[in-house]
Amino acid sequence: MISQRTRGFLETAAIGAAGALVLTLLQVPAGGLVGAMTAVAVASLCGRPTGFPVPLQAVMFMVVGASVGAAATPEAFRSIIAWPMSLAILLVATILMYAAGYWIFRRFGHCDPVTAFFAAAPGALSAVIVMAESEGAVMSRVASAQALRVAVITAGSPFLLTAFHLHTPAHLSATGDQGWLAWTLLIASAPLGWLAAARLKWPSPAFLGPMALSGALHAAGLLTLSPPRAVVLVASAGLGAMVGTRFRGVNPGHLLSFFPPATASFTVMAAIGLTAGWAAGALSGVGPMAGMLAFAPGSMDVLIAIALASGQGPAYVAAHHTLRLLGVMAALPWIGPRIRPAATPD
């Protein structure tokens, strides 16, 4: 006889898969993660007995970590030489965006420091979700703030993509054409990275270990491939479903009251990013439009697609988003534990 916990997981998996499939087919940015998270969150708010087994979380974290680490290519680091002034502006703008979002969530959203920190992240959605879960943030609030950011980009991107007659690419990182030895190395980097990170007592070792080892191998040029898109999609959907279960027992009224500060935070962060991007693009000679696409706190895939379609410095836009992704990922495990007072429940 199937236990209640197993039934809850099977129901969660079915709901999450349906949500992930719908948004993936609609080519929504991070559709697998956001779709599963939204669908399971709605079910949880409606009182369904959603649940997710802890052992599966480590598997998902390892897959997502290895995939994120694949962004650390030699080309990404060489771009530092090409646009040093622009990347310096990006660093300052990202810090300002983070600080503004953090202050708004603390002051008006009444979030604890950890929750405010992860809710204000201007990118790296998968890494943010994993680290927020690890550090004890109030996941319903972090998920709501991040989902709003993705929703705004999703709502606006079709108009821009249609204007430039282009569709969002399926995925920016290819699996590569290296042989079986490279695939063995990539697969082994997940458990080996996890074990090394656990031994070093890193936070969220199942995520940060594979990410760091995969990143080191890619940065050194030893690997040029990344986990297959289908595998990453399933892991991302599982991650979204897991976050959706955190909405169980949350008062819908309290959740709705959190959207005004989340909206204000995104608006202020977008204003900072677009203004800084306009200036950086003009100074770098690529133009204000390319600068704003490179600095906007939105989906990397969509913004690079727009840059490709419009001819607005796609290499410039891709380099800035990739390096901001790497910078945010580097900051999360370092800052998160240092602001860790216990998160207060909704």
VOGU-3710 file (C-alpha; in Angstrom, 3 decimals, decimal comma):
1> misqrtrgfl> 0,000/0,000/0,000  1,316/3,440/-0,951  2,097/5,643/2,034  0,686/9,133/2,415  4,137/10,644/1,963  4,651/8,748/-1,304  1,230/9,806/-2,583  2,083/13,399/-1,759  5,320/13,160/-3,704  3,666/11,517/-6,722
11> etaaigaaga> 1,019/14,232/-6,780  3,720/16,892/-6,461  5,707/15,322/-9,318  2,669/15,181/-11,601  1,651/18,786/-10,884  5,219/20,038/-11,228  5,767/18,164/-14,502  2,598/19,653/-15,966  3,582/23,192/-14,990  7,136/22,731/-16,254
21> lvltllqvpa> 5,940/21,306/-19,566  3,517/24,159/-20,241  6,013/26,967/-19,636  8,816/25,134/-21,423  6,662/24,720/-24,532  5,795/28,414/-24,308  9,563/29,165/-24,233  9,284/31,057/-20,970  12,722/31,857/-19,479  13,614/29,180/-16,893
31> gglvgamtav> 10,257/27,647/-17,790  10,939/24,261/-16,211  11,836/25,711/-12,838  9,262/28,510/-12,788  6,441/26,361/-14,183  6,924/23,550/-11,674  7,373/26,013/-8,818  4,222/27,973/-9,692  2,025/24,932/-10,248  3,092/23,197/-7,017
41> avaslcgrpt> 2,900/26,464/-5,063  -0,719/26,958/-6,169  -1,539/23,373/-5,208  0,142/23,883/-1,825  -1,782/27,097/-1,191  -4,982/25,225/-2,051  -4,254/22,701/0,680  -2,947/19,762/-1,355  -0,532/17,460/0,567  2,526/18,308/-1,507
51> gfpvplqavm> 5,934/16,966/-0,498  9,406/16,230/-1,818  11,874/13,579/-0,562  15,138/14,965/0,793  17,449/12,411/-0,942  16,327/13,595/-4,375  17,308/17,166/-3,542  21,018/16,304/-3,499  20,799/14,749/-6,971  19,092/17,847/-8,366
61> fmvvgasvga> 21,591/20,146/-6,677  24,517/18,246/-8,197  23,083/18,389/-11,732  22,247/22,091/-11,509  25,616/22,858/-9,911  27,591/21,100/-12,664  25,484/22,874/-15,294  25,999/26,319/-13,759  29,749/25,716/-13,479  29,903/25,149/-17,241
71> aatpeafrsi> 29,433/28,920/-17,701  33,005/29,518/-16,469  34,601/29,254/-19,905  37,970/30,752/-20,906  36,066/33,101/-23,234  34,112/34,510/-20,290  37,308/35,428/-18,471  38,986/36,820/-21,591  36,151/39,330/-21,901  37,500/41,046/-18,783
81> iawpmslail> 40,390/42,286/-20,906  38,097/43,481/-23,713  35,763/45,668/-21,602  37,446/46,440/-18,256  35,709/49,788/-17,683  32,277/48,430/-18,542  32,746/45,416/-16,279  33,846/47,697/-13,448  30,604/49,637/-13,905  28,721/46,331/-13,934
91> lvatilmyaa> 30,285/45,398/-10,592  29,251/48,704/-9,010  25,766/48,549/-10,539  25,227/44,978/-9,335  26,250/45,937/-5,800  23,895/48,937/-5,900  21,024/46,817/-7,255  21,594/44,230/-4,567  21,824/46,858/-1,816  18,665/48,639/-2,972
101> gywifrrfgh> 16,666/45,437/-3,260  17,929/44,206/0,106  16,977/47,488/1,815  13,481/47,493/0,321  12,822/43,897/1,381  14,118/44,614/4,887  12,376/47,963/5,329  9,037/47,424/3,571  8,849/43,641/3,139  9,794/43,008/6,789
111> cdpvtaffaa> 12,113/40,171/5,722  14,902/38,758/7,837  18,431/39,417/6,475  18,865/36,028/4,795  15,495/36,136/3,035  16,034/39,739/1,906  19,488/38,883/0,559  18,305/36,037/-1,643  15,051/37,738/-2,675  17,081/40,686/-4,006
121> apgalsaviv> 19,415/38,603/-6,214  19,404/40,101/-9,761  20,056/36,798/-11,543  21,370/33,225/-11,170  17,877/31,901/-10,390  18,825/28,244/-9,870  21,790/29,096/-7,653  19,687/31,543/-5,641  16,979/28,958/-5,000  19,482/26,302/-3,925
131> maesegavms> 21,453/28,588/-1,623  18,328/30,190/-0,131  17,024/26,735/0,756  20,381/25,818/2,274  20,668/28,979/4,366  17,165/28,809/5,857  15,515/31,695/4,010  11,721/31,955/3,910  11,316/30,218/0,578  7,794/31,471/-0,147
141> rvasaqalrv> 9,115/35,035/-0,159  12,308/34,335/-2,074  10,370/32,349/-4,664  7,711/35,069/-4,992  10,286/37,824/-5,538  12,272/35,810/-8,070  9,140/34,620/-9,871  7,992/38,241/-10,213  11,327/39,202/-11,801  11,054/36,348/-14,309
151> avitagspfl> 7,370/37,145/-14,958  8,124/40,775/-15,850  10,875/39,741/-18,266  8,623/37,030/-19,682  5,782/39,494/-20,228  7,994/42,045/-21,949  10,308/39,818/-23,953  7,766/38,564/-26,541  7,158/42,139/-27,698  10,881/42,805/-28,083
161> ltafhlhtpa> 11,569/39,441/-29,715  8,658/39,901/-32,113  9,877/43,378/-32,991  13,235/41,888/-33,990  11,666/38,768/-35,619  13,479/36,210/-33,467  12,541/33,451/-31,061  14,326/32,680/-27,819  17,041/30,074/-28,372  16,438/26,713/-26,777
171> hlsatgdqgw> 19,593/26,980/-24,688  22,811/28,896/-24,931  25,239/26,230/-23,750  25,822/23,284/-26,034  26,589/19,821/-24,794  29,795/19,802/-26,828  31,374/17,062/-28,935  34,117/15,746/-26,643  34,569/12,008/-26,236  33,676/9,531/-23,531
181> lawtlliasa> 36,591/10,585/-21,316  35,241/14,145/-21,093  31,759/12,851/-20,299  33,229/10,636/-17,589  35,065/13,628/-16,150  31,907/15,771/-16,179  29,795/13,071/-14,521  32,485/12,368/-11,914  32,809/16,080/-11,083  29,374/16,039/-9,426
191> plgwlaaarl> 29,937/13,473/-6,636  33,635/14,318/-6,288  32,869/18,009/-5,961  30,149/17,250/-3,411  32,498/15,124/-1,290  35,271/17,729/-1,429  32,906/20,565/-0,484  31,454/18,529/2,376  34,960/17,811/3,635  35,759/21,540/3,481
201> kwpspaflgp> 32,477/22,257/5,322  31,116/24,501/2,570  27,448/25,515/2,741  25,203/23,521/0,370  28,048/21,160/-0,636  25,864/19,160/-3,036  25,489/22,314/-5,152  28,644/24,367/-4,583  31,070/21,436/-4,854  29,968/20,268/-8,325
211> malsgalhaa> 29,647/23,892/-9,438  33,195/24,749/-8,336  34,805/21,616/-9,787  32,869/21,856/-13,056  33,725/25,554/-13,259  37,423/24,889/-12,690  37,509/22,199/-15,380  35,709/24,449/-17,877  37,806/27,517/-17,037  40,982/25,485/-17,572
221> glltlsppra> 39,703/24,349/-20,975  39,656/20,676/-19,960  35,908/20,504/-20,596  33,782/22,241/-23,228  30,563/20,310/-22,719  27,729/20,698/-20,223  25,030/18,335/-18,936  22,362/17,519/-21,568  19,532/20,022/-21,700  16,909/17,357/-20,951
231> vvlvasaglg> 18,703/16,339/-17,754  19,077/19,955/-16,626  15,413/20,620/-17,436  14,248/17,691/-15,277  16,533/18,739/-12,414  15,364/22,358/-12,665  11,718/21,279/-12,686  12,383/19,129/-9,623  14,010/22,091/-7,927  10,974/24,236/-8,736
241> amvgtrfrgv> 8,586/21,588/-7,422  10,571/21,365/-4,201  10,326/25,128/-3,690  6,600/24,992/-4,458  6,077/22,642/-1,512  7,390/25,411/0,787  4,119/27,273/0,222  2,238/24,718/2,323  0,625/26,436/5,273  1,395/29,936/3,976
251> npghllsffp> -1,409/32,447/4,411  -2,388/33,676/0,900  -3,179/37,113/2,316  0,319/37,433/3,761  1,746/36,343/0,429  -0,233/38,952/-1,509  0,926/41,655/0,879  4,513/40,838/-0,099  4,064/41,718/-3,780  4,149/45,551/-3,383
261> patasftvma> 7,690/45,546/-1,904  8,738/42,890/-4,436  7,457/45,095/-7,265  9,152/48,176/-5,812  12,419/46,269/-5,459  12,385/45,084/-9,067  11,507/48,574/-10,342  14,367/50,244/-8,468  16,848/47,530/-9,427  15,823/47,755/-13,083
271> aigltagwaa> 16,205/51,556/-13,025  19,732/51,244/-11,607  20,723/48,534/-14,082  19,329/50,262/-17,160  20,840/53,639/-16,240  24,264/52,135/-15,577  23,986/50,060/-18,751  23,186/53,106/-20,848  26,306/54,854/-19,559  28,534/51,771/-19,870
281> galsgvgpma> 27,371/51,050/-23,406  28,050/54,617/-24,470  31,518/54,634/-22,882  32,436/51,238/-24,377  31,406/52,207/-27,887  28,828/49,427/-28,271  25,894/51,794/-27,810  23,356/52,477/-25,032  20,928/49,759/-26,212  23,583/47,020/-25,903
291> gmlafapgsm> 24,547/48,403/-22,522  20,982/48,272/-21,202  20,531/44,719/-22,486  23,776/43,719/-20,757  22,903/45,301/-17,395  19,154/44,546/-17,136  18,298/42,246/-14,173  16,537/39,709/-16,339  16,758/36,413/-18,169  20,152/35,927/-19,803
301> dvliaialas> 18,766/33,790/-22,657  16,118/36,295/-23,683  18,326/39,377/-23,431  21,123/37,784/-25,469  18,546/36,684/-28,059  17,382/40,281/-28,373  20,998/41,428/-28,744  21,567/38,851/-31,489  18,395/39,843/-33,337  19,034/43,560/-33,179
311> gqgpayvaah> 22,776/43,428/-33,745  23,347/45,221/-30,463  26,683/43,768/-29,366  25,680/40,156/-28,636  29,212/39,235/-27,514  29,230/42,226/-25,167  25,801/41,344/-23,743  26,676/37,648/-23,339  29,974/38,417/-21,602  28,376/40,782/-19,096
321> htlrllgvma> 25,530/38,440/-18,194  27,881/35,484/-17,865  30,298/37,359/-15,615  27,468/38,753/-13,492  26,149/35,208/-13,140  29,577/34,022/-11,986  29,919/37,001/-9,644  26,537/36,456/-8,014  27,274/32,740/-7,616  30,600/33,577/-5,973
331> alpwigprir> 28,945/36,048/-3,585  26,050/33,845/-2,478  28,011/31,251/-0,465  30,324/33,886/0,997  27,773/36,473/2,135  24,815/34,197/2,887  26,232/32,509/6,005  27,446/35,860/7,362  23,945/37,298/7,595  22,301/34,138/8,827
341> paatpd> 20,079/35,002/11,837  17,268/32,469/11,917  14,611/33,171/9,305  11,201/33,949/10,674  8,325/31,897/9,270  5,493/33,430/7,332
//
